[in-house]
Each structure stands twice: as structure tokens, then as C-alpha cells.
């Protein structure tokens, strides 16, 4: 979704400041203009890591005259909410019975559910690749 982002341009010694009117307390920075979208995405993911619901985007015009956002530059940044939303989604997969038993044994030894174990294993594998 496209969210309004307020940018305070930096200079040779300072990064560009990124603030999110729709997410009070969420801030980021970027040394290069090209890094703003990725850094904004990362900041939003961290800001909502506890599972708090993400509000709908507001109109940039709502903020143009707000005292906190005078000067600077406005951008619309596409935030991938699928990377933010922690809502569990049911999936149906087929695995060999022997593998399911091994997964269950490993999950039980770690005091985890099968779902939690599989999610952790998938996340670990993606981070390694």
C-alpha cells in the first residue's frame, strides 16, 4: 500500500530523515535517495513487529499544513504489508509420514508446535539462502 512519507533532506554529513505520519514514533534514515523505500519498509516491519494492526494509509494532503511536517519533501512509499502482517494463515501441505514424525519429535523436544517449528525452519532456510 502507498503510504505518505515525509523526508527531511540530508547533506554530505547527515542522512535523509524519514518519518511516517500514519505511524507515530516510526522513523528511519537513508544516506541515498534510492535507499529510502527499502529503509522505510524495514522501519515499518520493525515498528509493527509486535503484531499491532497497521492503519490504512492517509491522504498526503492531510499532513501538508501540519506543523510537524513543514519543509521537507513528501513521497508515497509502497509498503509491502504481507511482510508486516503477522496474522497466521492456514496452509495445507503434504509430507511423507516419516518426515512428519521427525518434525513432531523435533518440535516437541523444543517445546514448540508443529506449525511454529515449520515456520522457524522455513525462516531459517530463507535467511541462509
Secondary structure, 3 states (H helix, E strand, C coil): CEEEEEEECCCCCCCEEEECCCCCCCEEEECCHHHHHHHHHHHHHHHCCCCCCCCCCCCHHHCCCCHHHCCCEEEEEECCHHHCCCCCCCCCCCCCHHHHHHHHHHHHHCCCCHHHHHHHHHHHHHHHC
